[in-house]
Amino acid sequence: MLRTLIYDLAHKELLNGWISLYRNMYGIFGKTQIMLMKIVWDWASYWAIPNVLFINKGYVDIDILKQYSSSHSSIGRRFAKLNERMQELFRTWGHYDIEPCSDHQQNVFDLNCLYQFQSELGKIYKPSELMPKIESNLKVLEHISAEIFRLVSHQIHKTPHDMPVDLYNMVIEDGKDELIKNQKK
């Protein structure tokens, strides 16, 4: 019975995290700058955690799933919440008028973190190395999300580029003064 509950929890976290990739995203499809950031985020987050778990049979290993999903502050819950916050950010960003990018081309594989995640696809880890690798990858995702949030916040509200970001509670709709006030806490 406990095994079933653990599998159920872990797979629901995974599903809930990935449904948000597609929910109400049609409004940003024509917005190249937003879609580029969304693609960077979606690829990085997929390559960093679900892919690593899948390749290393983490979704069928009860001990790994316990580590991934068993506590309130588990990696699985943090990852699902971070991904949901990012998807909300992309949807909300799409409601603002932004200057389109022009005369600029970006190769997403010039981003070291994305290149690193992509180059490690298929890498097999020892069971003792798997959760530390997932935790390390989550920390990289937290850095990516903070940078994207700062970029969006600066573009929309002219907040500082180096503003501290509360990753798990960030809300772009708060406005400049509220964002700066909340980030100093």
Buried (B, 14 or more C-beta within 10 A) or exposed (E): EEEEEBBEBBBEBBEEBBEBBEEEBEEBEEBEBBBEBBEBBBBBBBBBBBBBBEBBEBBEBEEBBBBBBBEEEBBBBBBBBBBBBBBBBBBBBBEBEEEEEEEEEEEBEEBEBBEBBBEBEEEEBEEEEBBEBBEEBBEBBBEBBBBBBBBBBBBBBEBEEEBEBBBEEBBBEBBBEEBBEBBEE
